[in-house]
Amino acid sequence: MEVNPNSQQPTGSSSNVAPNALGNVQRPGEYLRHIRIAKNLELETVAADLKIPLKTLKALEQDDYKTLPEAA
């Protein structure tokens, strides 16, 4: 999935979320969670597809940046 930096919506044919479906979502993690749920994807599936630890994805969705690993 590609993300257009000028849009709050992922681009590409796989996105089926209506532009107004996001409502007042403002935090990045809340946005990611909303899109994942709208696509009926489980956390475990997304973590495996992205090749990131499940706890990292959970932290991202909860906007818990202190839990994320340090940059290399």
Residue frames as qw, qx, qy, qz and C-alpha x, y, z in Angstrom:
[[0.000, 0.890, 0.457, 0.000, 0.00, 0.00, 0.00],
 [0.413, 0.303, -0.006, 0.859, 1.37, 3.40, -0.98],
 [0.198, -0.765, -0.447, 0.419, 0.80, 6.52, 1.08],
 [0.311, 0.681, 0.207, 0.630, 0.40, 9.87, -0.59],
 [0.383, -0.203, -0.413, 0.801, 1.97, 12.52, 1.71],
 [0.145, -0.085, -0.089, -0.982, -0.57, 15.09, 0.48],
 [0.641, -0.283, -0.444, -0.558, -3.52, 12.93, 1.44],
 [0.453, -0.369, 0.635, -0.506, -4.86, 11.42, 4.63],
 [0.911, 0.166, 0.199, -0.319, -5.90, 8.38, 2.63],
 [0.516, -0.284, 0.718, 0.371, -3.68, 5.53, 1.41],
 [0.522, 0.531, -0.295, -0.598, -3.58, 5.35, -2.37],
 [0.017, 0.229, -0.951, -0.205, -3.86, 2.33, -4.57],
 [0.573, -0.120, -0.547, -0.599, -6.56, -0.03, -5.73],
 [0.479, -0.185, -0.832, 0.210, -6.57, -2.04, -2.50],
 [0.011, 0.122, 0.476, -0.871, -7.96, 0.85, -0.44],
 [0.202, -0.489, -0.719, -0.451, -11.71, 0.69, -0.09],
 [0.245, -0.542, -0.539, 0.597, -12.18, 3.20, 2.73],
 [0.159, 0.843, 0.395, 0.329, -14.41, 6.15, 1.90],
 [0.330, 0.447, -0.205, 0.806, -12.75, 9.56, 2.37],
 [0.376, -0.559, 0.125, -0.728, -15.25, 10.63, 5.03],
 [0.853, -0.274, -0.440, -0.058, -15.09, 7.30, 6.89],
 [0.563, 0.109, -0.484, 0.661, -12.22, 8.58, 9.01],
 [0.363, -0.844, -0.392, -0.051, -14.31, 11.25, 10.70],
 [0.146, -0.946, 0.207, -0.204, -12.25, 13.16, 13.25],
 [0.924, -0.185, 0.009, 0.335, -9.38, 10.69, 13.52],
 [0.102, 0.967, -0.222, 0.073, -6.29, 12.75, 14.25],
 [0.477, -0.635, 0.602, 0.086, -3.59, 10.61, 15.82],
 [0.378, 0.483, -0.716, -0.332, -1.44, 8.52, 13.45],
 [0.059, -0.097, 0.981, -0.159, -1.95, 5.31, 15.41],
 [0.479, 0.382, 0.564, -0.553, -5.70, 5.76, 15.51],
 [0.536, 0.584, -0.274, -0.545, -5.65, 6.29, 11.74],
 [0.229, 0.362, -0.891, -0.150, -3.61, 3.11, 11.17],
 [0.235, 0.101, 0.900, -0.353, -5.92, 1.10, 13.44],
 [0.542, 0.480, 0.271, -0.634, -9.02, 2.46, 11.70],
 [0.511, 0.526, -0.516, -0.442, -7.71, 1.47, 8.26],
 [0.080, 0.229, -0.969, 0.047, -6.67, -1.99, 9.49],
 [0.354, 0.250, 0.771, -0.467, -10.09, -2.64, 10.99],
 [0.551, 0.538, 0.005, -0.638, -11.88, -1.28, 7.90],
 [0.498, 0.461, -0.668, -0.304, -9.97, -3.84, 5.83],
 [0.933, -0.242, 0.017, -0.267, -10.82, -6.64, 8.33],
 [0.640, 0.434, -0.552, 0.310, -7.15, -7.34, 9.04],
 [0.787, -0.578, -0.181, 0.117, -5.86, -8.81, 12.29],
 [0.222, -0.903, 0.363, 0.055, -2.90, -7.26, 14.11],
 [0.710, -0.309, 0.595, 0.216, -0.95, -10.50, 13.74],
 [0.708, 0.511, 0.418, 0.249, -1.51, -10.57, 9.97],
 [0.236, 0.959, -0.042, 0.149, -0.37, -6.98, 9.47],
 [0.434, -0.766, 0.466, 0.088, 2.67, -7.45, 11.71],
 [0.767, -0.050, 0.583, 0.264, 3.67, -10.57, 9.76],
 [0.591, 0.707, 0.305, 0.241, 3.13, -8.86, 6.39],
 [0.084, 0.967, -0.166, 0.174, 5.21, -5.86, 7.48],
 [0.803, 0.126, -0.412, 0.412, 7.81, -8.10, 9.14],
 [0.041, -0.548, 0.396, -0.736, 7.67, -6.13, 12.38],
 [0.165, -0.101, -0.887, 0.419, 7.12, -7.45, 15.91],
 [0.264, -0.646, -0.672, -0.248, 3.50, -7.55, 17.06],
 [0.399, -0.665, -0.369, 0.512, 4.37, -5.41, 20.11],
 [0.239, -0.186, 0.219, 0.928, 5.76, -2.72, 17.77],
 [0.125, -0.384, -0.620, -0.673, 2.56, -2.60, 15.74],
 [0.386, -0.689, -0.606, 0.086, 0.48, -2.45, 18.92],
 [0.377, -0.507, -0.152, 0.760, 2.62, 0.44, 20.17],
 [0.107, 0.053, 0.412, 0.903, 2.19, 2.28, 16.86],
 [0.252, -0.534, -0.666, -0.456, -1.59, 1.88, 16.92],
 [0.468, -0.724, -0.459, 0.217, -1.68, 3.13, 20.52],
 [0.204, 0.871, -0.106, 0.434, 0.61, 6.09, 19.73],
 [0.741, -0.649, 0.131, 0.109, 2.92, 4.71, 22.42],
 [0.576, 0.740, -0.290, 0.189, 6.19, 5.97, 20.98],
 [0.307, -0.718, 0.578, -0.236, 8.17, 5.41, 24.18],
 [0.858, -0.115, 0.490, -0.100, 7.74, 1.65, 23.71],
 [0.785, 0.617, -0.060, 0.011, 9.17, 1.70, 20.17],
 [0.836, -0.166, 0.088, 0.516, 12.77, 0.61, 19.64],
 [0.170, -0.775, 0.194, 0.577, 15.48, 3.24, 19.24],
 [0.666, 0.728, -0.115, -0.114, 16.54, 4.16, 15.71],
 [0.904, -0.087, 0.137, 0.395, 19.67, 2.38, 14.55]]
